[in-house]
Amino acid sequence: MISAEKIPNNVNLSSNKRLQRALEHWQPKYIQWWRDMGPQGFQDYHQVYVRTAVSVDPSGWAHFEYVKLPEYRWGIFLADPIPDRRIGFGDFFGQPVWHEVPGEFRNQLRRLIVTQGDTEPASVEQQRWLGHRCPSLYDLRNLFQVNVEEGRHLWAMVYLLHSYFGRDGRDEAEELLDRQSGNRDKPRILEAFNEPIDNWLDFFMFTMFTDRDGKSQLMSLSESSLDPLSRTTRFMLTEEAHHMFVGETGVSRILQRTCELMREAGFSEDVRKVGGIDIPTIQKHLNQWFSLSLDLHGGEVSSNAASYFANGLKGRAKEDTFDEHVVKDACYRMEFFEDGRPATRDVLMRNAMNEVLRDWYVGDCAAGVERWNRILEHAGVSERLRLPDRKFNRHIGMYSGFHFDPNGVPMSKEQWEKRRNEWLPCAADSEYLLSIMAEPVYQPGRFANYIAPPRRGINQKPVDFEYVRTEQ
């Protein structure tokens, strides 16, 4: 159960006084970062109905209560150990998992943990102003739930850095608070986490697509031979599911309301004229965040990915569903782009691990888009949303530096510049979205014109529950 210590945990922190002191030294810096870079305007006078992990068992990971955001119980929680757990892939397949960091893999593991850890505060920074444009108290509460859980995930990675990487780990933990999303001098490590998120359509697409990449990366790290890393990320996945729920249902509710407004106008009016979000604009934001999130998986052919797999550091999502776990000589059929034309050839599977993970990710995204399309179909709307081709708008990997339309057809730079605003959000789209989100909705049970209410509230509470309340 939850610890009464200054830092809630289930890792027996009090038994390691050096580690406890180090984390307690880091804690005030974290709280200052949260106040400076977390949700702006909602720190001291608002209480939020949030879910807090008090233990890792099913009855304890979701404890609901009102808290002020800076007083949220960020803790360190590891999933319960699996008895006699064995390494599930790579060159050490079948050997006992590691409880300490092998010296030869120290730098690689630190790099993986830092990169994962850097994404957590980055998303909080990206979303810090959204509360002032919220479509409802229900959505405001969901935003803050995502924010505090990203903060807790940062704590989980900082615990690993402090516990297993000595002075280097402590220095990296400090750097995680020094970098800043969008900062030209010290940006976040991965480019998608430097993109602005200043409207709620961006936020919903981010939590749908970029948090789904987070899910795929955490699933891979949960296979790790370093057992503390595996146990940490397995518990993080429990919370990550809610972030994707927020994104998928948020877009679903926008689509539902768009269909309602179109029907009310007799399908003869531009839905923007009645304050809705048109389907082409939704498609543009889908294109942007899906392509940015594809880049997060890395290059299609990667010696680093091969090394991570061979050394047992990062496996495939749902590794136990594969028939063969060493894959030393297995190949992956991959499409290349050479001399302006597609070409297909075999690549060693280990070198294609990023693409294998991207396969899983694309399939998971496609299922979500299909659920969105059922809303359009049910409403009698002929338009459909779709994932763009993997080559579209890529800035990492073999397709970076080239231009493709959403169908994957190559095009010149001049053609791309002429037509990019057809496929990606432009200044006029952002201006319109900000105009319909200019007035936040803070009354319980009320929703902005562009989004439908959810089917049900949080934790069996009614939709019109006061999810965020102001202290009197």
Order of alpha helices (4+ residues) and beta strands (2+ residues): alpha-beta-beta-alpha-alpha-alpha-alpha-alpha-alpha-alpha-alpha-beta-beta-alpha-beta-beta-alpha-alpha-beta
